[in-house]
Structures are given as structure tokens and as C-alpha cells.
Amino acid sequence: MNLIGFIFFLFGTLMALITAINPRFVWSITESWKATSEPPKTYFMLLRTAGILGTIFGLIMLFFISFTL
């Protein structure tokens, strides 16, 4: 179970890191097909903030999971 958790959090952390680095790319993959125009800059700022928080959370969880492997 710990290996599965490690893989899960590794994937999530990588996705959060990609979101933090390039939120416009993540939006274009996940949401652009539903929109007729680009969202405001505030949306990308919130998406980047969520990516940063997700990356921090993922790194903390990976740190604790690595001790139980």
C-alpha cells in the first residue's frame, strides 16, 4: 500500500508542479474546449497558487511516505 501511495502522491505532485509552472498550459488541456475565450488573469493566478500549494503538500506527503517504505 505504501508504494501505491508513493506513486499516487508523486504523480499528483508532478501535476501540481506543472500547474504552478505553466497554468495556461493546464487550462488549455483541461478547460479550453469548454470556453469561447480565455479566462481573466486572476484565474491563472489562482490556478498557479493552487499548484504551488499542491506541490508543497505533495512534497510533504512524499517526505513522510518515504520513511514508511
Phi and psi restraints in degrees (range 20) as a CNS / XPLOR table:
assign (resid 1 and name C) (resid 2 and name N)
       (resid 2 and name CA) (resid 2 and name C) 1.0 -67.0 20.0 2
assign (resid 2 and name N) (resid 2 and name CA)
       (resid 2 and name C) (resid 3 and name N) 1.0 -35.4 20.0 2
assign (resid 2 and name C) (resid 3 and name N)
       (resid 3 and name CA) (resid 3 and name C) 1.0 -66.9 20.0 2
assign (resid 3 and name N) (resid 3 and name CA)
       (resid 3 and name C) (resid 4 and name N) 1.0 -39.7 20.0 2
assign (resid 3 and name C) (resid 4 and name N)
       (resid 4 and name CA) (resid 4 and name C) 1.0 -64.9 20.0 2
assign (resid 4 and name N) (resid 4 and name CA)
       (resid 4 and name C) (resid 5 and name N) 1.0 -42.3 20.0 2
assign (resid 4 and name C) (resid 5 and name N)
       (resid 5 and name CA) (resid 5 and name C) 1.0 -62.7 20.0 2
assign (resid 5 and name N) (resid 5 and name CA)
       (resid 5 and name C) (resid 6 and name N) 1.0 -40.2 20.0 2
assign (resid 5 and name C) (resid 6 and name N)
       (resid 6 and name CA) (resid 6 and name C) 1.0 -62.2 20.0 2
assign (resid 6 and name N) (resid 6 and name CA)
       (resid 6 and name C) (resid 7 and name N) 1.0 -46.4 20.0 2
assign (resid 6 and name C) (resid 7 and name N)
       (resid 7 and name CA) (resid 7 and name C) 1.0 -63.4 20.0 2
assign (resid 7 and name N) (resid 7 and name CA)
       (resid 7 and name C) (resid 8 and name N) 1.0 -42.2 20.0 2
assign (resid 7 and name C) (resid 8 and name N)
       (resid 8 and name CA) (resid 8 and name C) 1.0 -60.3 20.0 2
assign (resid 8 and name N) (resid 8 and name CA)
       (resid 8 and name C) (resid 9 and name N) 1.0 -49.5 20.0 2
assign (resid 8 and name C) (resid 9 and name N)
       (resid 9 and name CA) (resid 9 and name C) 1.0 -70.9 20.0 2
assign (resid 9 and name N) (resid 9 and name CA)
       (resid 9 and name C) (resid 10 and name N) 1.0 -30.3 20.0 2
assign (resid 9 and name C) (resid 10 and name N)
       (resid 10 and name CA) (resid 10 and name C) 1.0 -64.7 20.0 2
assign (resid 10 and name N) (resid 10 and name CA)
       (resid 10 and name C) (resid 11 and name N) 1.0 -46.1 20.0 2
assign (resid 10 and name C) (resid 11 and name N)
       (resid 11 and name CA) (resid 11 and name C) 1.0 -62.8 20.0 2
assign (resid 11 and name N) (resid 11 and name CA)
       (resid 11 and name C) (resid 12 and name N) 1.0 -45.2 20.0 2
assign (resid 11 and name C) (resid 12 and name N)
       (resid 12 and name CA) (resid 12 and name C) 1.0 -62.7 20.0 2
assign (resid 12 and name N) (resid 12 and name CA)
       (resid 12 and name C) (resid 13 and name N) 1.0 -39.6 20.0 2
assign (resid 12 and name C) (resid 13 and name N)
       (resid 13 and name CA) (resid 13 and name C) 1.0 -66.8 20.0 2
assign (resid 13 and name N) (resid 13 and name CA)
       (resid 13 and name C) (resid 14 and name N) 1.0 -40.5 20.0 2
assign (resid 13 and name C) (resid 14 and name N)
       (resid 14 and name CA) (resid 14 and name C) 1.0 -64.6 20.0 2
assign (resid 14 and name N) (resid 14 and name CA)
       (resid 14 and name C) (resid 15 and name N) 1.0 -41.0 20.0 2
assign (resid 14 and name C) (resid 15 and name N)
       (resid 15 and name CA) (resid 15 and name C) 1.0 -65.2 20.0 2
assign (resid 15 and name N) (resid 15 and name CA)
       (resid 15 and name C) (resid 16 and name N) 1.0 -40.5 20.0 2
assign (resid 15 and name C) (resid 16 and name N)
       (resid 16 and name CA) (resid 16 and name C) 1.0 -65.9 20.0 2
assign (resid 16 and name N) (resid 16 and name CA)
       (resid 16 and name C) (resid 17 and name N) 1.0 -37.0 20.0 2
assign (resid 16 and name C) (resid 17 and name N)
       (resid 17 and name CA) (resid 17 and name C) 1.0 -65.9 20.0 2
assign (resid 17 and name N) (resid 17 and name CA)
       (resid 17 and name C) (resid 18 and name N) 1.0 -41.8 20.0 2
assign (resid 17 and name C) (resid 18 and name N)
       (resid 18 and name CA) (resid 18 and name C) 1.0 -62.5 20.0 2
assign (resid 18 and name N) (resid 18 and name CA)
       (resid 18 and name C) (resid 19 and name N) 1.0 -40.4 20.0 2
assign (resid 18 and name C) (resid 19 and name N)
       (resid 19 and name CA) (resid 19 and name C) 1.0 -64.2 20.0 2
assign (resid 19 and name N) (resid 19 and name CA)
       (resid 19 and name C) (resid 20 and name N) 1.0 -39.2 20.0 2
assign (resid 19 and name C) (resid 20 and name N)
       (resid 20 and name CA) (resid 20 and name C) 1.0 -69.2 20.0 2
assign (resid 20 and name N) (resid 20 and name CA)
       (resid 20 and name C) (resid 21 and name N) 1.0 -36.1 20.0 2
assign (resid 20 and name C) (resid 21 and name N)
       (resid 21 and name CA) (resid 21 and name C) 1.0 -77.1 20.0 2
assign (resid 21 and name N) (resid 21 and name CA)
       (resid 21 and name C) (resid 22 and name N) 1.0 -44.8 20.0 2
assign (resid 21 and name C) (resid 22 and name N)
       (resid 22 and name CA) (resid 22 and name C) 1.0 -140.1 20.0 2
assign (resid 22 and name N) (resid 22 and name CA)
       (resid 22 and name C) (resid 23 and name N) 1.0 79.8 20.0 2
assign (resid 22 and name C) (resid 23 and name N)
       (resid 23 and name CA) (resid 23 and name C) 1.0 -66.0 20.0 2
assign (resid 23 and name N) (resid 23 and name CA)
       (resid 23 and name C) (resid 24 and name N) 1.0 -28.4 20.0 2
assign (resid 23 and name C) (resid 24 and name N)
       (resid 24 and name CA) (resid 24 and name C) 1.0 -65.4 20.0 2
assign (resid 24 and name N) (resid 24 and name CA)
       (resid 24 and name C) (resid 25 and name N) 1.0 -37.5 20.0 2
assign (resid 24 and name C) (resid 25 and name N)
       (resid 25 and name CA) (resid 25 and name C) 1.0 -64.0 20.0 2
assign (resid 25 and name N) (resid 25 and name CA)
       (resid 25 and name C) (resid 26 and name N) 1.0 -44.0 20.0 2
assign (resid 25 and name C) (resid 26 and name N)
       (resid 26 and name CA) (resid 26 and name C) 1.0 -64.4 20.0 2
assign (resid 26 and name N) (resid 26 and name CA)
       (resid 26 and name C) (resid 27 and name N) 1.0 -41.0 20.0 2
assign (resid 26 and name C) (resid 27 and name N)
       (resid 27 and name CA) (resid 27 and name C) 1.0 -62.4 20.0 2
assign (resid 27 and name N) (resid 27 and name CA)
       (resid 27 and name C) (resid 28 and name N) 1.0 -42.0 20.0 2
assign (resid 27 and name C) (resid 28 and name N)
       (resid 28 and name CA) (resid 28 and name C) 1.0 -65.2 20.0 2
assign (resid 28 and name N) (resid 28 and name CA)
       (resid 28 and name C) (resid 29 and name N) 1.0 -30.2 20.0 2
assign (resid 28 and name C) (resid 29 and name N)
       (resid 29 and name CA) (resid 29 and name C) 1.0 -80.6 20.0 2
assign (resid 29 and name N) (resid 29 and name CA)
       (resid 29 and name C) (resid 30 and name N) 1.0 -40.9 20.0 2
assign (resid 29 and name C) (resid 30 and name N)
       (resid 30 and name CA) (resid 30 and name C) 1.0 -97.4 20.0 2
assign (resid 30 and name N) (resid 30 and name CA)
       (resid 30 and name C) (resid 31 and name N) 1.0 -31.6 20.0 2
assign (resid 30 and name C) (resid 31 and name N)
       (resid 31 and name CA) (resid 31 and name C) 1.0 -123.5 20.0 2
assign (resid 31 and name N) (resid 31 and name CA)
       (resid 31 and name C) (resid 32 and name N) 1.0 -16.3 20.0 2
assign (resid 31 and name C) (resid 32 and name N)
       (resid 32 and name CA) (resid 32 and name C) 1.0 -64.9 20.0 2
assign (resid 32 and name N) (resid 32 and name CA)
       (resid 32 and name C) (resid 33 and name N) 1.0 -28.0 20.0 2
assign (resid 32 and name C) (resid 33 and name N)
       (resid 33 and name CA) (resid 33 and name C) 1.0 -68.4 20.0 2
assign (resid 33 and name N) (resid 33 and name CA)
       (resid 33 and name C) (resid 34 and name N) 1.0 -18.6 20.0 2
assign (resid 33 and name C) (resid 34 and name N)
       (resid 34 and name CA) (resid 34 and name C) 1.0 -92.9 20.0 2
assign (resid 34 and name N) (resid 34 and name CA)
       (resid 34 and name C) (resid 35 and name N) 1.0 -14.8 20.0 2
assign (resid 34 and name C) (resid 35 and name N)
       (resid 35 and name CA) (resid 35 and name C) 1.0 -105.2 20.0 2
assign (resid 35 and name N) (resid 35 and name CA)
       (resid 35 and name C) (resid 36 and name N) 1.0 152.9 20.0 2
assign (resid 35 and name C) (resid 36 and name N)
       (resid 36 and name CA) (resid 36 and name C) 1.0 -96.7 20.0 2
assign (resid 36 and name N) (resid 36 and name CA)
       (resid 36 and name C) (resid 37 and name N) 1.0 -19.3 20.0 2
assign (resid 36 and name C) (resid 37 and name N)
       (resid 37 and name CA) (resid 37 and name C) 1.0 -145.3 20.0 2
assign (resid 37 and name N) (resid 37 and name CA)
       (resid 37 and name C) (resid 38 and name N) 1.0 169.7 20.0 2
assign (resid 37 and name C) (resid 38 and name N)
       (resid 38 and name CA) (resid 38 and name C) 1.0 -73.0 20.0 2
assign (resid 38 and name N) (resid 38 and name CA)
       (resid 38 and name C) (resid 39 and name N) 1.0 146.5 20.0 2
assign (resid 38 and name C) (resid 39 and name N)
       (resid 39 and name CA) (resid 39 and name C) 1.0 -73.1 20.0 2
assign (resid 39 and name N) (resid 39 and name CA)
       (resid 39 and name C) (resid 40 and name N) 1.0 168.5 20.0 2
assign (resid 39 and name C) (resid 40 and name N)
       (resid 40 and name CA) (resid 40 and name C) 1.0 -68.3 20.0 2
assign (resid 40 and name N) (resid 40 and name CA)
       (resid 40 and name C) (resid 41 and name N) 1.0 166.0 20.0 2
assign (resid 40 and name C) (resid 41 and name N)
       (resid 41 and name CA) (resid 41 and name C) 1.0 -61.7 20.0 2
assign (resid 41 and name N) (resid 41 and name CA)
       (resid 41 and name C) (resid 42 and name N) 1.0 -27.9 20.0 2
assign (resid 41 and name C) (resid 42 and name N)
       (resid 42 and name CA) (resid 42 and name C) 1.0 -61.0 20.0 2
assign (resid 42 and name N) (resid 42 and name CA)
       (resid 42 and name C) (resid 43 and name N) 1.0 -37.4 20.0 2
assign (resid 42 and name C) (resid 43 and name N)
       (resid 43 and name CA) (resid 43 and name C) 1.0 -61.6 20.0 2
assign (resid 43 and name N) (resid 43 and name CA)
       (resid 43 and name C) (resid 44 and name N) 1.0 -45.2 20.0 2
assign (resid 43 and name C) (resid 44 and name N)
       (resid 44 and name CA) (resid 44 and name C) 1.0 -67.6 20.0 2
assign (resid 44 and name N) (resid 44 and name CA)
       (resid 44 and name C) (resid 45 and name N) 1.0 -33.9 20.0 2
assign (resid 44 and name C) (resid 45 and name N)
       (resid 45 and name CA) (resid 45 and name C) 1.0 -65.8 20.0 2
assign (resid 45 and name N) (resid 45 and name CA)
       (resid 45 and name C) (resid 46 and name N) 1.0 -42.4 20.0 2
assign (resid 45 and name C) (resid 46 and name N)
       (resid 46 and name CA) (resid 46 and name C) 1.0 -67.0 20.0 2
assign (resid 46 and name N) (resid 46 and name CA)
       (resid 46 and name C) (resid 47 and name N) 1.0 -38.2 20.0 2
assign (resid 46 and name C) (resid 47 and name N)
       (resid 47 and name CA) (resid 47 and name C) 1.0 -64.2 20.0 2
assign (resid 47 and name N) (resid 47 and name CA)
       (resid 47 and name C) (resid 48 and name N) 1.0 -41.4 20.0 2
assign (resid 47 and name C) (resid 48 and name N)
       (resid 48 and name CA) (resid 48 and name C) 1.0 -65.1 20.0 2
assign (resid 48 and name N) (resid 48 and name CA)
       (resid 48 and name C) (resid 49 and name N) 1.0 -40.7 20.0 2
assign (resid 48 and name C) (resid 49 and name N)
       (resid 49 and name CA) (resid 49 and name C) 1.0 -62.5 20.0 2
assign (resid 49 and name N) (resid 49 and name CA)
       (resid 49 and name C) (resid 50 and name N) 1.0 -43.4 20.0 2
assign (resid 49 and name C) (resid 50 and name N)
       (resid 50 and name CA) (resid 50 and name C) 1.0 -63.1 20.0 2
assign (resid 50 and name N) (resid 50 and name CA)
       (resid 50 and name C) (resid 51 and name N) 1.0 -37.3 20.0 2
assign (resid 50 and name C) (resid 51 and name N)
       (resid 51 and name CA) (resid 51 and name C) 1.0 -65.2 20.0 2
assign (resid 51 and name N) (resid 51 and name CA)
       (resid 51 and name C) (resid 52 and name N) 1.0 -39.9 20.0 2
assign (resid 51 and name C) (resid 52 and name N)
       (resid 52 and name CA) (resid 52 and name C) 1.0 -65.8 20.0 2
assign (resid 52 and name N) (resid 52 and name CA)
       (resid 52 and name C) (resid 53 and name N) 1.0 -45.8 20.0 2
assign (resid 52 and name C) (resid 53 and name N)
       (resid 53 and name CA) (resid 53 and name C) 1.0 -64.0 20.0 2
assign (resid 53 and name N) (resid 53 and name CA)
       (resid 53 and name C) (resid 54 and name N) 1.0 -39.6 20.0 2
assign (resid 53 and name C) (resid 54 and name N)
       (resid 54 and name CA) (resid 54 and name C) 1.0 -64.8 20.0 2
assign (resid 54 and name N) (resid 54 and name CA)
       (resid 54 and name C) (resid 55 and name N) 1.0 -38.0 20.0 2
assign (resid 54 and name C) (resid 55 and name N)
       (resid 55 and name CA) (resid 55 and name C) 1.0 -65.7 20.0 2
assign (resid 55 and name N) (resid 55 and name CA)
       (resid 55 and name C) (resid 56 and name N) 1.0 -44.1 20.0 2
assign (resid 55 and name C) (resid 56 and name N)
       (resid 56 and name CA) (resid 56 and name C) 1.0 -61.9 20.0 2
assign (resid 56 and name N) (resid 56 and name CA)
       (resid 56 and name C) (resid 57 and name N) 1.0 -47.1 20.0 2
assign (resid 56 and name C) (resid 57 and name N)
       (resid 57 and name CA) (resid 57 and name C) 1.0 -60.7 20.0 2
assign (resid 57 and name N) (resid 57 and name CA)
       (resid 57 and name C) (resid 58 and name N) 1.0 -44.2 20.0 2
assign (resid 57 and name C) (resid 58 and name N)
       (resid 58 and name CA) (resid 58 and name C) 1.0 -63.3 20.0 2
assign (resid 58 and name N) (resid 58 and name CA)
       (resid 58 and name C) (resid 59 and name N) 1.0 -41.0 20.0 2
assign (resid 58 and name C) (resid 59 and name N)
       (resid 59 and name CA) (resid 59 and name C) 1.0 -65.8 20.0 2
assign (resid 59 and name N) (resid 59 and name CA)
       (resid 59 and name C) (resid 60 and name N) 1.0 -39.0 20.0 2
assign (resid 59 and name C) (resid 60 and name N)
       (resid 60 and name CA) (resid 60 and name C) 1.0 -63.2 20.0 2
assign (resid 60 and name N) (resid 60 and name CA)
       (resid 60 and name C) (resid 61 and name N) 1.0 -45.2 20.0 2
assign (resid 60 and name C) (resid 61 and name N)
       (resid 61 and name CA) (resid 61 and name C) 1.0 -65.6 20.0 2
assign (resid 61 and name N) (resid 61 and name CA)
       (resid 61 and name C) (resid 62 and name N) 1.0 -40.1 20.0 2
assign (resid 61 and name C) (resid 62 and name N)
       (resid 62 and name CA) (resid 62 and name C) 1.0 -63.3 20.0 2
assign (resid 62 and name N) (resid 62 and name CA)
       (resid 62 and name C) (resid 63 and name N) 1.0 -37.5 20.0 2
assign (resid 62 and name C) (resid 63 and name N)
       (resid 63 and name CA) (resid 63 and name C) 1.0 -61.4 20.0 2
assign (resid 63 and name N) (resid 63 and name CA)
       (resid 63 and name C) (resid 64 and name N) 1.0 -46.0 20.0 2
assign (resid 63 and name C) (resid 64 and name N)
       (resid 64 and name CA) (resid 64 and name C) 1.0 -73.3 20.0 2
assign (resid 64 and name N) (resid 64 and name CA)
       (resid 64 and name C) (resid 65 and name N) 1.0 -35.4 20.0 2
assign (resid 64 and name C) (resid 65 and name N)
       (resid 65 and name CA) (resid 65 and name C) 1.0 -68.1 20.0 2
assign (resid 65 and name N) (resid 65 and name CA)
       (resid 65 and name C) (resid 66 and name N) 1.0 -34.7 20.0 2
assign (resid 65 and name C) (resid 66 and name N)
       (resid 66 and name CA) (resid 66 and name C) 1.0 -64.4 20.0 2
assign (resid 66 and name N) (resid 66 and name CA)
       (resid 66 and name C) (resid 67 and name N) 1.0 -25.1 20.0 2
assign (resid 66 and name C) (resid 67 and name N)
       (resid 67 and name CA) (resid 67 and name C) 1.0 -75.3 20.0 2
assign (resid 67 and name N) (resid 67 and name CA)
       (resid 67 and name C) (resid 68 and name N) 1.0 -21.4 20.0 2
assign (resid 67 and name C) (resid 68 and name N)
       (resid 68 and name CA) (resid 68 and name C) 1.0 -95.7 20.0 2
assign (resid 68 and name N) (resid 68 and name CA)
       (resid 68 and name C) (resid 69 and name N) 1.0 -5.7 20.0 2
